[in-house]
Amino acid sequence: MNADIATLAEEYWQHELRTQPTTALLLGDHRYGDQMEDFGRGAEDDAIKAYEEFLARAEALDTTQLSREERTTRGVLVEEARGKADELKSRLAEFDVNPSMGMHVVLPQLVGQITLPGANEADNIVRKWSKIAGMFQQSVHRLRQGAVLERTPPQVAVEKSIEQIDQYLAVPVERDPFLTVAPPASFTEEQTEVWRDRLKQQVIDSVRPGYQLYRDALVEEVLPTARPQEKTGLRWLPDGEEVYDKAIRRHTTMALPAFDVHQTGLEIIDQLADEYRFLGAQVLGTTDLDEIYGRLRNDQDLRFKTSEQVVAAAEGAMRRAEAAVPDWFGRLPQAPCVMAEVPEIGAEAAPLAFYLPPALDGSRPGTYFINSTEPTTRTRYEAEALAFHESTPGHHLQLAISQELDGVPKFQKNALVTAFVEGWGLYTERLCDEMGLYSGDLERMGMLSFDSWRACRLVVDTGMHGLGWSRQEAIDYMMANSPQAPNNIESEIDRYIGWPGQALAYMIGRREIMRLRSMAQQEMGAGFDIKGFHDVVLGSGNVTLPLLADLVAEWTQTAA
């Protein structure tokens, strides 16, 4: 690889690991294992400066001297650096209280995935826990800065976060999730006991006091001035329109007007109606759309009875897909995918499922987390589409392959380009229908349900953040235009409130992948090869949608 782009890519990656120590730890890099993320304004300013410098250096490279692979790397770096700088310039920390992705709920869910090779790493995790109180102090300080500027978080996000913290603090110390990190395999029983006592002391001295401090600030300072449910979107902040435009660009890698995205969502919802009516006649004996939605939402026979059933259905679909993918993909990952249940703390506000990529050092496989709490609220007909999206051939195939690519910089392998990553996950839900992986028409109805869910996101995310909709307007729209259960809808709407723009990436990305596939099929005719298409889509790591279009166009021309 060109020395300039290789050096720049490696420096960028090292910056990412250094400034995101928890992410580095989960990837198996223990150099910063005693550090917590720095949420201070000064660290934010330093990061903005660093990203702008990376951006300037990348844009200054002479593209005529770069290979196709190097131009792709440069393009990803440009968009990542620009997007992260813009995101930080939005000063989200000044109003960021997030019951879906906040550190107060994410950390307990990930602790069990940390691996500790030896004594030094075990010592480091004790020191890391000692800094959690400081992290929460920084978060409170940033919220106070936001309040001065009338940039306050939404009321519903604050209330849910308080509830989550109360649930955490109610857990006995002996069962604290921060104690679930496993000791090094080399530790004796005595060493383990001593180390766990030290870990427990940090939970008592730092972790729980940090949570309590954050909780008290939310109750006493933040909640009284939080935005009411009628003004949950960014639209109601002084600089909300600019912040939302940046969020759309960050998550879709394209400059899309909010109104246009909104209209696209409305159109897709209309297009799905005929598919619902066709399958409704086969499965439910009706073509009435409201009746179909109502049956899918309310029929208890379509729900799971136990958590064990939730897990079994997910694992069965994942293993069935693993057996089928060699016929559809030329490149397959070496890393396995395992299943785990979302920890009980925070599970109520957690997504239905999510995927955690393998550790770079091979110490941990890819993991498909399934939320098995409240099984009677989990629909049987959606279980297979969910498993395909999060595991194989969805995120596991995509992200594990990315990590194993030769000649691709590490930052590019691990960049979470939302539209590419989530667009692929949604693409595979329909792909699995082509592959014949759904058990029957009822399970195919789950594929439609998830399509309308992601199409509704285009409407309600832009509705709240771009057009000024209230939380209830967003809930009402999803209730009227999808079969999602009320509890799932409320949880999802609250996720979009706390994470503006991210929910747009799924359908925007899927539509672009499908457009590129259709274009390639038209141009190549009988020469089109689905394995080749999938391999080129997944063969350059995580890329922006415009770069993906360039890669597919080049493949179409050279392979024809």
Secondary structure, DSSP 4 states (H G I P E B T S, - for coil): --HHHHHHHHHHHHHHHHH-HHHHHHTT--TTTT-----SHHHHHHHHHHHHHHHHHHHTS-GGGS-HHHHHHHHHHHHHHHHHHHHHHTTGGGT---TTT-HHHHHHHHGGG----SHHHHHHHHHHHTTHHHHHHHHHHHHHHHHHTT---BHHHHHHHHHHHHHHHHS-GGG-GGG-SPPPTT--HHHHHHHHHHHHHHIIIIIHHHHHHHHHHIIIIIGGGSBPGGG-SGGGSTTHHHHHHHHHHHHHSS---HHHHHHHHHHHHHHHHHHHHHHHHHHTS---HHHHHHHHHH-GGGB-SSHHHHHHHHHHHHHHHHHHGGGT-S---SS-EEEEEPPSTTTTTS-SEEEEPPPTTSSS-EEEEE--SSGGGSBGGGHHHHHHHHSTTTHHHHHHHHHH-SSS-HHHHH---HHHHHHHHHHHHHHHHHTT-SSSHHHHHHHHHHHHHHHHHHHHHHHHHTT---HHHHHHHHHHH----HHHHHHHHHHHHHSTTGGGHHHHHHHHHHHHHHHHHHHHGGG--HHHHHHHHHTTSS--HHHHHHHHHHHHHHH-
